[in-house]
Amino acid sequence: MTSPNLKPRLSELKRWILMIDNLRGGDDGAAEAVTSHFTGGVTGAAKFVTSTVGNTVGGVGRTAGNVVGAATRGIGDTLTSATGSAGKPVGDAIGSIGTGVQSGTESVSKGVENAGEWKR
């Protein structure tokens, strides 16, 4: 992925390399190699930035999910303890919601991290 501002410069650089290469009777392999080198560096930098952002957002999302999940399970356990067998179904349901929230945010966070690392 090349920056829009860099594309015209790469095209100009490639044109000059092609002209010099043609003057000395070569093929256009040198121009392709130089262009690939520069675009590879830009892509590497973009991957570093997106990986850092993806890992940060994924980590924050996972932490939030863990906190919400644990808190919700705690509320469910407290409700079950306070009400005994009468409130157990409600307490268990609230605890299950907490587990579901935690599991869901874990999955989303992993997807964000994978996207940041350009994985599918």
N, C-alpha and C positions, 0 to 999 in steps of 0.2 A: 504494500500500500504506500504510494508515493504522495508526498505533500503536493497540493496544487501549485504552490509557489516554486517547488523544486522541478516540476515536470518541464517547464520551458527551458530551464537551465540545463537539464539533462539532455534534452533534445538538441540544444545548441552544442553542448559538449560532444555528443555523439556525431553531429554533423561535421564538426571540426576533425574529430578522430578519423571519420570516414574519408574526408578529403586528404588528410595526411597519409593515411593508409593506402588510398588509391594512387597517390603520387609516387609512392615507393613500390607500387605493384602488388600490394597485399590484398587479403580479403577483408571482410568487415568483422572478423572475429574479435579484434582488439576493441572495437567500439562496443560490441555486445558485452565483453568482459568488464570494461570500465563502467558501463551503464548498470550492469548487474551488481557490481561492487557497491556503487553509490546507493542504489535502491535497496540493496540488502541491509546496508547500515541504517537507512531510514526505517525499514521494516523492523529491524532489531530494536531500535529505540522506541518505536510505537508499541512493540510487544512488551518491552520493559515497563512502560508507563501503564498500559492496560492491565498487565499482570499485577502491578502494585496496587492499582485502584481496585481491581477485581478481588484481590486477596483481602484488602482492607474492608471493602463493602461486605464481602462474604463473611469475614470474621466478626464484624459488627452485627450482621444479621443473625449469625449463629449464636452469638452471645445474648442478643435480645431474645431469641427463641428459647434458649436455655433458661433464661431468667423467667420469662413468662410461663414456660412449661413447668418449671419447678414451683413457682408461686401458685399456679393454678392447682397443681397436684397437692400442694400444702393446704390450700383452702379446702379441697375435697376431703383430705384426710382429717382436717380439723372439724369439718361438718359431720363426717362420719363418727368421729370420736365424741363430739358434743351431743349428737342426737341418738346414738346407738343404732340398733338394727332398723329403726324406723327411717332414719336418714341415710342409711348405707347406700341404697340405690342412687340417691341424688349425689352423695359424696363421691361415689365411684364414677358416676357420669362426669362430674366436674373434673376429677382426676384424669379421666380418659381424654377429655377435651384438651387438658394441659399436655398430655403425651402427644396428642395429634398435632397441636400447635408446634411443639418442639420438633417433632419429626418432619413436619412440613417446612419449617424454616431451615432445618438442616439440609433438606433436599434443594431448596431454592438457593441457599448459600453456596452449596457445592456447585450448582449450575453457574452461579455468578463467577466463582473462582475459575471454573473451567473456561467460561467465555473470556475471562481476562487473560487466560493463558492460550487463547485461540484454539482450544480443544473443542471437539464436537460432542 
